[in-house]
Structure formats: structure tokens, C-alpha cells
Amino acid sequence: MTAAPEAETVTVASLAERIREMAAASPRTIIGIAGPPGAGKSTVAEALVDALGPAAALVPMDGFHLSNRVLESLGRRDRKGAPDTFDAAGYIALLRRLRTPDADIVYAPAFRRDIEEPIGSSIPVPPTTPIVITEGNYLLLDTHPWRQIRGLIDAAWYLQIDDAVRVERLVARHVAFDKTPQAARAWAQGSDQRNADIVAATARRADLVLRL
């Protein structure tokens, strides 16, 4: 098995500059940021889009969560966040549209943590936007259909963080969205940790492993 690249300590500013250099020669550059739950992917992605300004759009993978109603019908509600609780094929189809922009605006879904549901057609990506940042747990997963993502993005970066810090972030997040402290820790150390273990094994497929 190929080892993961050695972690590189970077800043948002240095990453933004790398992206600008990559985007200079292409009408559309897509950067993927992967990592386990609680690693800070959305925070880093949002900071990159802020640094890049109007040239960049953020399209999170989380918009492709299956709805709670669908998860309940499938018996997967208690595993929300696992690979099979996303519309992976839908996410891949969106990446294909973003990969080859035409004259139309692409509207991507978003995920609302306050209601724990995806909201469709929430993020407009005009065809003139040269940079798309996408982030999510499973961008580097080497199973069907997830493995198709790697060929649709120009660079895949894996965000590494100390596990103890990551778990405490998750507990705080779950509490902030109305779980009791006990339920929050149980979810962070149960379902979230099982997903984190899956994601950690995919770091070897990244172009760059980041520490911020």
C-alpha cells in the first residue's frame, strides 16, 4: 500500500497562491479538500474562497447528504455521515458539470446544520468562475462510485489534525446543534470515529497532506 505524503505545514495564503498559479492556465480549476469529520475542512475551504475573492466558489460535498426521511426509510439514520448516506453519484454528476463549464450557471446544493438537511439549488457557480473549491470526507475514497472523483479534480489535499483536538471540535459542534453533551460525545466517538477511520485510510491518495 502506498504511504500517505508527508504532512506539510502551510498557510491559507500560501495555498491560495498555489491555486492561483494552477488556475492561470485553465478556464476552470477544481481543488478538493478531504479529511475526517472535525478536521476543519469547511473552515479552510471558506478561508481559501475569501482569500481568492470573486474568482472562487465553494461547493461542499455535504450538500449531497441524503435527507433524513430517506435515511430513515433505508434504516441508515443512525449512521448519518457514512459513505452510503450520501448521493455520491449526484455529487459526481455535479463535478462533471463543473469540470466542463458551458453557458449555464450551475446551482449546487448546500447542507444546513441547523436543520440537518440538504437544500437544493443553493450555491450558484457561474461559468465564468475560474476556481471551484470542494470539500468533504470522501473525496479520496477508492470505492465505487467515489473513486471517480479523483479524476474530476485538479488537486486533492488531505487535511490532517490531532485526533484529540478533532474529537473535541466534534463534541462542541454537536452540542451547538442541540445534542446533549453525553449524546454529542457518544456520536463523536461512535459514528463519527468510524467514518474518520475510513477517511484516514484515504490520505495516501492525496497530492498533499496539510497541517495548518
Buried (B, 14 or more C-beta within 10 A) or exposed (E): EEEBBEBEEBEBEEBBEBBBEBBEEEEBBBBBBBBBBBBBBBBBBBBBBEBBEEBBBBBBBBBBBBEBEEBEEEEBBEBBBBBEBBBBEBBBBBBEEBBEBEEEEBEBBBBEEEEEBBEEEEBEBEBEBBBBBBBBBBBBBEEEEBEBBBEBBBBBBBBBBEBEEBBBBBBEBBBEEEBEEEEBBBBBBEBBBEBBEBBBEBBBBBBBBBEB
